[in-house]
Amino acid sequence: MSAERLAGLTSWHADWSGLRVAVLGLSMTGFSVADTLAELGADVLVLSESAEEEYARLLPVIGARLELGPLDAVPEALMAFGPEVVIASPGFAPAHPVIRWVQDEGIALWGDVELAWRVRDKVRRADGTPADWVLITGTNGKTTTTQLTATLLVAGGLRAAPCGNIGVPVLDAVRDPAGFDVLVVELSSHQLWYLGLSRSEGELFPHAAVCLNLADDHLVWHGSAQAYRDAKALVYRNTRVACVYNKADEATRRMVEEADVVEGARAIGFDLGIPGPSDLGVVEGLLVDRAFLDDRARSALELTTVADLEAAGLSAPHIVQNILAASALARSLGVEPEAIHGALQTFRLDAHRIEVVARHAGITWVDDSKATNPHAAASSLRAYPGAVWVVGGDLKGVDIADLVADAGSTARAAVVIGADRTAVVAAFERHAPTVPVFEVEAGDTGQVMNRVVEIAAGIVDGEGTVLLAPAAASFDQFSSYADRGHRFAEAVREWIDRGSADDAGGSPSAV
């Protein structure tokens, strides 16, 4: 294929017929890529180490081929196919041998988000233009902010869809025949790394973008903290209207300062303090906008109150930050403050996000299993100071020492679980030696949380909070963070059904 033809593939209505495309991975995202390309008339080969039965059955129906087998080296089937483009699922890291081969061979390498941007004009708005895109990333809070933003946009009368890393492939949203005014796209650092490979014809031009925060995460995938940071910063590239950033996180401000944006794009800050002009913030219990009004130098617009958020279970500091970020994105698209206020009265967080699963015998049990890294766990600990902290799992190569020294030192006690228990216990011994530490050595996944609850109930023995905020991934012992949270809640309910904390079998022994 000539470079000119590849450069011209920037529309659903371009000539995609016969394009040889290899798709790496057959997850939900991989299938959406294969399905899109097959509909466009491309020649599609999917390569995957495994496949769900439904996807494997559907591929030949849509006209794509499937090659199952190891991908720890470049498959002969891939080399024989001679792809003109390779589209990789986000799980394929830069150092993966197949990715390295693709780049060494000079083959075009895209992610699913670039393909979605190229064909975004399949369904158009009434004025004939494709939907605007709003991009959301950050180490923590992405999904909540994506849901919030879409909710606020709909409340403002816009047809909006949350998609991307949130669980709905962007390509599914682009091809939805109903059509949308705005796509609210949650992007992982993996997806952003692939976007960083885009040539000019494949680059996104979002209406607005935000990086909520930055802390070390996914270091094994990216290879370094700097590479992770650089991937996150790509969210602001080519932003047309509003670059929203966290004033309390210096890294996000620098990203905006360094970003190559469309002339006229504004930097919009948010934090929990009093906002300056062009910011959103909090003043005497009011969430206010000083960015999207004419007289922003001398006045502000009320969005909602902290009291109203507390009544809706949305008053934890990091959730308030997410609300401010989502409000800034919605305001950049013209949503009125009254619509934002009304939508926030009925919005609720997803399960496993600082979710109170029970209150019994003086103990409040909180499931924040979604806190899969230290930054997220720190936010949870600040929301529940003095809690018994359930921590541990797969640390993903991240050092937990700073978290333990800071937020962890305020915990009443720590109950440590997971494959990386030794590192967690050592961090407490060195940085928070006055915090009692209890280690759960249960190897059976079905017994881990029962033992956690027994130990935690024995520690509290009266009044207090038990907080599951692992600061680690779940896959060492559980199928997902949701599975981990569900098992925690089930164990709490079983403990309650037994009648009282006295059934815990006495006080636990510290490590």
N, C-alpha and C positions, 0 to 999 in steps of 0.2 A: 504493500500500500504506500502511496506517496504521502509525504508529510502534509501536502496541501489538502488531500482528501480527509486525513485525520483531523486537521485543523478546522475543516468545515463541518464537522459533526457537532454542531452546537444547537440543534433543534430536533424535536421529535419528527419533523417533516423532512429532515435531511435524508440522504440515501445511506442507510445502514446495511443494506442487503449484502449478504455474503461476507461481511466483516468477521474475521476469525478472532473470537474472543474466548480466552480461557478464564474461568471463574474459579477462584481458590476458596474452598470452604462451602459447605451446604447447610448452613444454619438458616434462620429466618431471613437474615440479610442476603446470604448467598442465593437463596431461592428467588428473592425479589429481583436480584440482578439478572439471573438466568431467565426468569419469566419476562422481564422487560425486554431483554435483548432478543429473545425468541419472537416476541411480538413485533419487534422492529425488523425482523428478517435476517438477523445476524446468524452466523454459524457458531454455535455455543458448545464448548466442552467444559464440564464441571469436574474438578478434581477435589476429592475430599478423602480424609482418612476414614470417616464413617458417615452414615446418613440415616436420618429418621426414615422409617418405612414409608410414610406419606410422601415425603419429598422425593425419595428414590422412585416411587411409583409414578409421580406426576411428571418428572423430567422428560421421559420419552413422549408423554402425551402432549407436552407443549413444544416438542421438537428439539430438545437439548439432549446431549449425551452425558453419561456419568462414568467416571473412571474412579473406582474406589481402590485405595491402597496407601501405603506409607508415603509420607511427604517429607521425611527427614533428609531426602536427597531429591534431585530433580528427576521426576518420572520420565521414562522413555516416551510415554504417551504424550506428554506435554511438548517434548522436543520434536516429536514426529508431527504434531499438530501444527507447529509453526505459528503461534499466535501473533496477531498484529497488535492486540491490546490484551493486557492481563488486568483483571479486576479482582482485588483481594479482599476477603472479609477482614474486619478490623483486628481479628486475633493474630494475624500474621505479622510478627515483629520485624523491624528493619534488618535484624541480623539473621532472619530465617534463610536457610540455604536456597530455597526457591525464589524468594524475593531478591536475594543477591544475584542469582543467575539472571533473572529478568532484567535487572538494572545493568548488569555487565553486558548483556546482549543488546542493550539499547532499545528494548521493547517498551512501548508506552505502558505505564503502570498507574492505574486509577484506583480510587476507592469508590464505594457505592454512592457517596455524596456528590462526587464530581459527575458521575453519570447522571444522577438526578438533576443536577443543575443544568447539564447540557440538554436534557429533554423536558425541562420544566414547563415548556409552552404547549404540552399536550392538551391541557385544559386551561382555557383563558378566562379572565374576568370579563365583565360586561364591556369594559373599555378596550378589550382586545389584548391586554397585557397579562403576562403570567403573574402568579401570586408573589407578593413581597416575601422575603425571607428574614426572619429574626434568629440570630444565632446565640446559643447559650452554652457556656462551658464553665469550668472551675473544678477545683479538687473536690469540693463538696457543695451540695445544695442544687445541683443541676436539674434533677428531675422535679423537685418541688417547685423551683422557679419556672421551669418549662410549663408545668401544669398551671401554676398561678397566672403566668402571662397569657396562655391560651384562654383561661377562664375570664380574665379581665378584658381581653379583646372581644370575646363573644358577648360579654355584658355590654360592651360599647357598640354593639351592632355589626361587628365584623365576623365574617365566616373564617374561623381560625382552626388549625389542627396542630396538636402537639405530635412530633414525630422525631425520628432519628434514634439516638441511643436510649431514649425513653421506652422503646419496645416496638414501635411502629416504624418499619423501614421508610426512609424518605421517599423511595420510589413508589411505595404503595400510596402515599399521600399525593404525590405528583400525578399519579394515574387515576386517582379517584374521580369518577365522572361527575360527582357533585360539584367539584371545584371549590377553591378557597380564595379568600382575599389575602390571607397571611399564613405561611407555614412557620411554626415555632419549632426550631430544629435544635434539639439537644445534641451536642457533639462531645464525644470522648476525646482524650488526647490521642488515641490511636487513629481515629477518623481524621483529626486535624493534621497529624503527621502525613497522611496520604494526600490531604489537600495541599500540603506544602510542596508536593511534587508537581502540582498542576502547572502546565504551561499557560500562557496568557489566555488562550481560547477557553480553557477549562476553569479559570479562576472565578470564585464567587464574588458577587457584589451585593452584600446584604444591606437591608434597610437600616438595621441596628444590630448591635452585638454587645455581649457582656462576658467578661471573665470574673466570676464571683469572688474567687480567692485562689491562692496558690500555696500549696504545701507539698512536700515530697510524697510521691506516690508513683506506682508503676515504674519504678526505677529499673527493674530487671528488663522490662519490655523496651524501654527507651535507651537504656545503657548508661544514663547519667541524669542528675537533677537538672543540668543545663539543657539537655535535649528535651526533657519533659517540659520545662519552662518555655522553650522556644516553640514547641508544638502548641501549647496553650495560647501563646501570643498570636498565633496565626488567625485566631477568631476575629481579630479586628481588621485584618487586611481588606482593603477596598470598601470599608463601611461607608455608606452614603450619607446617613443622617445623624445617628447617635452612637457614640462609643461610651457605653456605661461601664463604670469601674468602681471598685470598692476603696473608698478613701482611707479605710482602716488597714488596707493591705497595700503597702508601697509597691509591691511587684506589679499589681494590676495597673497602677498609675503609670509606671514606667513602660508597660506594654503599650498603653495608649499613646504616650509621648513618642514612642519609636515606630508606631504603626504607619504604614503607607496607606492613607485613606483618601477618599474622594474629597476634593476641595469643598469646604463648607460643612463637613461633618463636625459635630460638636462633641466635646468631652463632657459627660454628665456623671457627677460623683454621687455616691450615697454612703451613708454610715448612720450610726445611732446618735450622732451629735447634732448640734444646731447647724443647719445647712447654710452655705454661702450661695450667692447667685450661681445658677446653673447646677445646683445640687438638690438632692432629696435627703431629708433627715427627720429628726424628732425634736419637737419643741414643746416642753411642758405637757407631755403625754399625748401630743398630737403628731401624727405622721403628715409631713407637709412637702409640697412640691414648690421649689423656687427656680425651676429650670424651664418649665413649659408655660410661661405666661409673659405678657408684655412687660409688666412693671416688676420684673424679678429682683431688681435692686432694692426695692422698698416693701415688697409684699410677698405673700405665699398663699398657696391653695391647700386647704385641708383635704386629706385623703381618707383618713380614718383615725381612730383613737386607740391608744394602747389598751384601754379598758374594754373596748369592743373586741379587740384581738384576743384578750385574755378570756373573754366569755366564749370565744370560738376555739380555744385551745391553740392559739397561734402567737402567743406572747413570748416564747423563748427568744432570747436575743438573736440567735442565728436565723430563726424563722422571720423575725422582723426585718432583718437585712435582706432576706430573699424577697419579702413583700415589697420593700423599697426598690429593689432591682427590677422586679416584674412591673411595678408601677411606672418606673422610668421608661421601660420598653413600651408599655401600653400607651403612655402619654405621648411618646414619640410618634405614635400612629393616630393620635387625635382622640383617644378615649377620655371622656370627661371624668372629673373627680367623683361626681355623684355615682357614676356607674362602677367605679372602683370600690367605693364604700359599700355599695349594695352587694357586689360580688363577694367581698371578703366576709360578709356576715354569714354566708352559707358554705364557704370553702372549708374543706377538711383535709388534713394530711393523710397520705397513704399509710397503710399498716407498716410497722417496724421503723417508724420515724418518731422518736420520742413519744411513743404510744403508751399511755397508762393502761396496762392490761388488767390490773386489779388493785383494789384497796381493801385490806383485810387485817384485822388484829393490829391496827396501828401502822402497818407496813404498806407503802406504795411501791408497786412493782412496775418498772418502766422498761419497755422494749425499744431500744434504739439499735437494733441489729444492723441497720443500714450504715451505722458508723464504722466503716470498714478501713479507716486509716486514722492516724493520730490526730489530724486536724479536725476531723468530724467528732472524734471522741472528746476532744478538748471543749468543743462547743456544748456537748451534752453535759460534761462535768460542770461547766459554768452555769448551766441551767439548773442543775441539781447538786449544789455544793453539799459536801458532807455525806454523800451517798455511799453505800456499799457498792463498789465498782466491780462488775463482772467483765474481765478483760482477757484478750488473747485469741489466738488462732494462727493463721498464716500471715506473718508480718510483711511478706512480699519484698523482703530485702530492706525495709525501712527501719531505722533506728528509733526505738520507742523511748529512749532515755530522756529527751527534752520534755516529752509529754508527762512522764512520771515525775520529773523534777518540778514541773510547773503545776498543771491542773491536777495531776495524780496525787500530789502531796497533800491535797485538801480532802482526799477521800477518807471515809471512816474506816474502811478496810478494803482489801482487794481480794477477789476470788479469781484465780488464774486458770484458764482453760487453754486447750489447743496444742498444736505441734511445737510451737515456739515458746513453750512455757519457761524454759531455762533462761532465755534472754529477758523475758518479762520479770521473772523473779529476781534476776541479777540487777535489773534496773532499779527495782524497789530497794534492794539491799544497799545499793550505792547512793541513790538520789533521794529516797524517801524512807529511810530506815525506821521511822516511828510509825509508819502505816502497817498494821497487821496484814500479813499475806497468807492466804490459804490456797493450796494447790489441788486442783481436781485431776486425778490421774486416770479416771475412767477411760478405758479404751473403746468401750461400746458406745456408739453414738446415741443409742436409745437411753443410756443411763447418765450421760454427761449432765444434762440440765436438771434431772432429778437430784443429783448430788449437789449441783450449784445451789438449788433452791433450799435444800436442807441446811447447807452451810450458811447461806446468807440469812435465813430465818433465825438460825442460832446466834448469829452475830448481832442482829438488830434486837431481837428479844424484847420488844416493847414498842418503840416508835421510830420510824425512819424510812428511808428510800433505798431500794435495791435497783441499780441501774445497769442494764445490759448495754454496754457501749464498747464493743470488743477492740476497736482500733486495729482490726486485722480482718483479712479475708476469711471466708467460712469453709473453703473447699477442703481443708485438712480433715474436717470431721463431719461436715454437713454438705448437703447438695447445693445450698445457696444461702444467702443471708436471710431470705424469707423462711427457709426451713429451720435455720438456727433460731430465729425469733419465734416461730410457731412452736417449736419444742420447748422453748423457755416459757411461753404462755401456758402450754399444756401442763408443764411441771408445776407452775404456780397454781393452776386450778386443781390439780391433784392434791397439792399440799393443803389448799383451802378445804377441799372435800374431806380430808383426814381430820379436820376439826380445829387444830391450833398449832402454834409454833412449838408446843411441847412435844409434838410427835417427831420433831426433827432429830431426836435422839441425843440431846445434850449439846453442849457447846463444842464447836469444832476445834481442831488443833492447828495452830499456826505452823507455817513452814519454818 
